[in-house]
Amino acid sequence: MNTKALKLAAVAATMLEDFTPTQWVPLPSLGLGVRVLLDDGQQQLVATAQTSLDRSADTGSAAEAARIYDTMYPHAGFTWPHLRAIIEVEADYFDTSAPITVTLIEPLPGAPVGDQAIADIARASSLAQALATLHSAAPESISEAGFPVEDPSRFQFQILERLDQAAATGRVPADLLQHWEEEFERVSLWRFLATPIHGAIDETSVYTDQERVLALSGIERLRVSDPAIDLAAASALIDPAAVSTFFSEYRNSRPRADEHVITRAELLAEFAVLDWLLEAVDSGDEEAVQDAGELLSSFNDVLFAKDAAAPNAVSPGPAAESSDHGSAPEANVLPEESESEPESKPQSDAGLETENVIDEEPEPDDVQTDDAEPDDTEPDDGVHRP
């Protein structure tokens, strides 16, 4: 029996006075920890024991982020997590080295996109529209709530710092290094207004059905920064053939976006392999360092191929703030616009198949008993204002 899932269900049953679950079902981890779906016959809630908590964003900030989303996006065509309860549990209860945060949220519709790339035009366009909505809101409520505000010039400086660090490894081909230095040093590239961004777009945070994006999770990383960060991360979730449609739809849905936002997104997507190299160097993983170096060399060969008759450059997909440093980012081929058949319809959290979620303990039986779109307010003069 999966004892951690059973313990989580027991803890969650005490967290709300008006919620006494009689059934629970384990859910996929999604990289968060132990997750279970609880049902009291009238409502369902998802409990999570966050054993793999992202320390760069406080869990409690998810509730504040949801409140800000409710204010900024009252008419959005997608939803986000709404925290119902939160509690900290002593480490010995789950046999962990540190206390565990347990949260209760309302189930999100649809299911995470997972490892299956978004190949259909409908969902690629829907994701572009969702991000355009996010990026179009005024940022004041985010900064006033204490969420990070990143200045474009500071972000540029950080990128150039990472380039210097990567150059020192000797693993980045000279032509590729020069290409990135020239691009990221372009003054015009950084003349834009920072906007609200999701900040944690990945395969676990985008929930869809067969046709559109229904929800975005991971909203505690909300901040004011470069919208290209979200676009680069999202492009890694999309089949190369649909990426051009994704970018075009974003442009159409947010016509006042700065003129270089797509260029920055493509550069940040390329940059993901370099970030992977630096993470591998920091961790001392020589095999990962070797793999990253080879991928950079391959990308360099394609980008600067002498045969320009077929200029389909290969662009590494972004790591999208992934905490998994052991695998390489995938390479995306810059797309030719095409349309493919829709993928099979995913299920909601309530219908997901059960799986082991933290350890290798056997799974329990399936059921245990008794136990919003505001107006874009950005000026379009292209001048950065702090």
PEGIVEN-V863237 format. One record per pair of residues at least 24 apart in sequence whose ideal C-beta (glycine too) atoms are under 6 Angstrom apart, sorted by the first residue. I is the first residue (numbers start at 1). J is the second residue. Records with the same first field share a line. If there is no record, write none. Layout:
I = J  J
//
This chain:
1 = 364
2 = 361  363  364
4 = 34  94  358
5 = 34  36
8 = 34  36  47  49
9 = 36
11 = 89  102
12 = 38  47  104
15 = 85  87  104
16 = 85
22 = 369
23 = 367
24 = 368
25 = 366
26 = 354  357
27 = 352
28 = 352  355
29 = 357
30 = 204
31 = 204
34 = 357  358
37 = 350
44 = 107  350
45 = 104
46 = 105  107  349
47 = 104
48 = 103
49 = 100  102
50 = 101
51 = 96  100  358
57 = 220  221
59 = 101
61 = 220
62 = 220
64 = 145
65 = 219  220  222
68 = 141  145
72 = 137
73 = 372
74 = 372
75 = 372  373
76 = 133  372  373
78 = 130  213  214  215
79 = 215
80 = 216  219
81 = 105  217
82 = 106
107 = 349  350
108 = 207  215
109 = 214  215  348
110 = 207  208  209  214  348
111 = 346  347
112 = 204  207
113 = 203  206  208  237
114 = 203
117 = 239
118 = 237  238
119 = 239  242  340
120 = 340  342
121 = 242  245  339
122 = 211
123 = 208
124 = 238  242  245  246
125 = 249
126 = 212  213
127 = 213  234
128 = 246  249  250
129 = 253
130 = 213
131 = 230
132 = 250  253  254
133 = 373
134 = 196  198
135 = 195  227
136 = 254  376
137 = 196  374
138 = 377
139 = 196  224
142 = 196  224
143 = 224
147 = 222  223
148 = 223
149 = 224
150 = 225
152 = 190  194  384
155 = 226
156 = 190
159 = 184
160 = 184
165 = 278
166 = 274  277  278
169 = 281
171 = 277  293
172 = 296
173 = 297  300
175 = 300  304
176 = 300
183 = 267
189 = 260
191 = 382  384
192 = 258
193 = 378
194 = 224  225
195 = 227
196 = 224
197 = 225  227  229  230
198 = 230
199 = 223
200 = 321
201 = 230  233  234  320
202 = 320
209 = 345
210 = 342  345
227 = 261
228 = 261  264  265  268
231 = 265
232 = 265  268  269  318
233 = 318  320
235 = 269
236 = 317  318  320
240 = 332  333  335
241 = 335  338
243 = 335
244 = 335  337
245 = 337
256 = 376  378  380
269 = 315  318
270 = 315  316
272 = 316  318  319  329
273 = 316  329
275 = 319
276 = 329
279 = 325
283 = 325
291 = 328
295 = 328
//
